Amino acid sequence: MADFSMPSRNVLIIGIGLLMMVLGFVLMLGGGSSDPNVFNPEMFNARRLVVSPIIIVAGVGVIIWGIMRKPRDEEHQA
């Protein structure tokens, strides 16, 4: 990765942020009903309404940090 403009540590941080976002969207899955006349209260639980959006926003923050992070000199030369 000598010709790449971003050090490998920053790419790793961005990858971790992307995985956090995917985890947040996976946690948001489910809770629906195949019958539109049946109400499923599982759709409004705390995992889908609180935890997963927090994980998604944290993943976006980690990605921004990975992009903006300034590498140390010894890290960039490797």
Contacts in CASP RR format, 6 or more apart in sequence:
PFRMAT RR
TARGET T0000
AUTHOR 0000-0000-0000
METHOD contacts of the structure
MODEL  1
MADFSMPSRNVLIIGIGLLMMVLGFVLMLGGGSSDPNVFNPEMFNARRLV
VSPIIIVAGVGVIIWGIMRKPRDEEHQA
1 7 0 8 1.000
1 8 0 8 1.000
1 11 0 8 1.000
4 11 0 8 1.000
6 67 0 8 1.000
7 71 0 8 1.000
7 75 0 8 1.000
7 76 0 8 1.000
7 78 0 8 1.000
9 69 0 8 1.000
9 71 0 8 1.000
9 75 0 8 1.000
10 66 0 8 1.000
10 67 0 8 1.000
10 69 0 8 1.000
10 71 0 8 1.000
13 62 0 8 1.000
13 63 0 8 1.000
13 65 0 8 1.000
13 66 0 8 1.000
13 69 0 8 1.000
14 62 0 8 1.000
14 63 0 8 1.000
14 66 0 8 1.000
14 67 0 8 1.000
15 63 0 8 1.000
16 62 0 8 1.000
17 59 0 8 1.000
17 60 0 8 1.000
17 61 0 8 1.000
17 62 0 8 1.000
17 63 0 8 1.000
18 59 0 8 1.000
18 63 0 8 1.000
20 55 0 8 1.000
20 56 0 8 1.000
20 58 0 8 1.000
20 59 0 8 1.000
20 62 0 8 1.000
21 55 0 8 1.000
21 56 0 8 1.000
21 59 0 8 1.000
21 60 0 8 1.000
21 63 0 8 1.000
23 55 0 8 1.000
24 51 0 8 1.000
24 52 0 8 1.000
24 53 0 8 1.000
24 55 0 8 1.000
24 56 0 8 1.000
25 52 0 8 1.000
25 56 0 8 1.000
27 47 0 8 1.000
27 48 0 8 1.000
27 51 0 8 1.000
27 52 0 8 1.000
27 55 0 8 1.000
28 48 0 8 1.000
28 52 0 8 1.000
28 53 0 8 1.000
30 42 0 8 1.000
30 43 0 8 1.000
30 48 0 8 1.000
31 40 0 8 1.000
31 42 0 8 1.000
31 43 0 8 1.000
31 48 0 8 1.000
32 40 0 8 1.000
32 42 0 8 1.000
32 43 0 8 1.000
33 39 0 8 1.000
33 40 0 8 1.000
33 43 0 8 1.000
END
